[in-house]
Amino acid sequence: MRTTRLLTASAVSAAAVAALGLAAPAADARDGMNVNPSNIVVLPSVIARGGQITVTVDGCPAGGTMTSDAFGTATLTAINGANQAARGTATISNNARPGTYDITVNCSGRTLTSPRAFTVLGGVRGGLGGGSSSGATPTDIAIGGGLVAAAVAGGGLFWMRRRSERRT
């Protein structure tokens, strides 16, 4: 009974989504080529310098260009039959600063900007074994050394006591 209700609800939901999905392209077709770029999707949204991002834009049937301070200008190519969408890839510059970046898309003379569309990660602080100036102080090292010495002494006493118990 419960499974039947779940299947019925799923079927009704799927039919509603399909009806909406089929209605949306028909509405765009009535407008002709008067399509505005929309829905800029950037994958991955967090990237390291030198990595590649893929940008997809709906409402860009003839392709266009995309620009950002992180990569300059790149080309968008039309995708056949997919919501009049366009897709392009861009390589993040090796000298891009860590932080969030906007993307501006230009399709057939119409522009759309997606603020804070993706984030460029910075490098990690390297050093000798990950050491840095904000790490352990000489006092911390002395305390740690004392604890290790106490553990060795306690282990030795325990071992000697166990040895003497076996002799009796």
N, C-alpha and C positions, 0 to 999 in steps of 0.2 A: 504494500500500500504506500509506504513512504517512498520507495524507489520509483513507483509510478508517478507520484506527485512531482518528484525531483526531475524525472525525465520530461514530464509535461511542461514544467516551468522552464526547463532548459530549452525545449523546442520553441516555446513561445518567445523567449528572449532571443534566440538565434534568428527567428523570423523577423522580429522587430529590428534587430541590428542589420540584417540583410536588406530590409526595406529602406532603412535610412541610408545605407551605403549605396544603394542603387539610385536613390533620389538625389543625392548630392552631386554626382557627375552630370546628371540631366540638368540640374539647375545651372551649372557652369556652362554647359553646351548652349543654353539659351542666351547667355550673355555674349557668346561669340568669343573673340580673342581678347576681350577686355578682362584679362585675368591679372590679379595682383599677386606678387610673391607673398607667401605666408608660411608659417610653421617651419622655421629653420631648426633643423636637428643636427647636432654635432656629436659624433661618436669617435673616440671616447671623449667624455667631457673633462677628464683630467689627463694630462699628457706631459711627458718630459720633453725637454729641448731636443730637437733632432727627430722627434717622432712624427708620425703622419696621422692626420685627422681626416674623417670623411664627413662632408656636409651635404645634407639633403634638404631641398627647398620645394615646397608645394607651390603650384601656381606660377611656374616658370617654364612654359612649354617650349620656348625656343632656346633655352640655356641662357648663359650670361656670365657674370664674373662675381667673385667674392673677394673682399679685402679685409685685412686685419693688421694691426700693428705687430702681431706675432709672426706673420708669414708673408706679408705684402699682398700681392694680387694673384689669384688662381682662377682657373676656368671652371664653369659649371656646364655640364653636358646634359641635354635632354634625355629623359628616360621614357621610352615608348609606353604609352597606355597607363601610366601610374599617376593618376591625379594631376596630370600635366606637370610632373615634377622634373627637377634637374638635380644632378649629383656631381660632386667634385671632390678631389683630394688636395690636401696642402701639407707641406712639410714645415714644421715649426722651426724657426731660425735658431741656430745654436747660440746666438747672443740675445735671445728673448729673455726679458727679466721675469722672475717668478711673479705670478699674480693672475688675476682674471682679465680676460680680453673680450672685446665686442667683435662681432662680425657684421659687415654691411654687404648686402646682396644687391646686385643691379641686374634686373631682368627686363629687357626691352624698354629701357629708359625709366623703369620704376624701381625705386630702392626700398629696402627694408633693413633695419638694423636690429640685431638681437643683442641686447646688453648683457654683459657677463655670460657669454655663450659657453666659454670653456676656461679652464685653469691650467696654467703652465707651472709645473713643479720646479723648484730650485734644487741645487746640488746639496749633498750632505757634507757636513764638516768631517774631513778626514784627518789623519794624524797617525801617531804610533799606537796602533791597537785601538783606535777610536778615542784616544786621550784628547783632552782639550784643557784650556786654561780654567774652565769652570768645574773641573772634576775633583778628585780626592785631594785633600790638603795633606801636608806632612803629618799633621796630628791624626787624621783619619788612617793613614798608613801605619803609624805607630800603634794605634789602638788595634787595628786588624792584625798586625804582627804579634802583639801581645796575646791576643785571643788564640792565634794559631799555636804559639808556644805553650800556652796553658793547656790546649787540647792535646798536644804531643806529650806533655808531662803527665796529664791525667791518663792518657792511653797507656803510657809506659807503666805507671803504678798499677793500673788494672791488670795488665798483662803479667807483671811480676807477682801480684797477689794470686792470680789464677794458677801460676806455676807452683807457688808454694803450697796450695791446697792439694795438688796432685801428689805431693811427696808424703803426705800423712796417711 
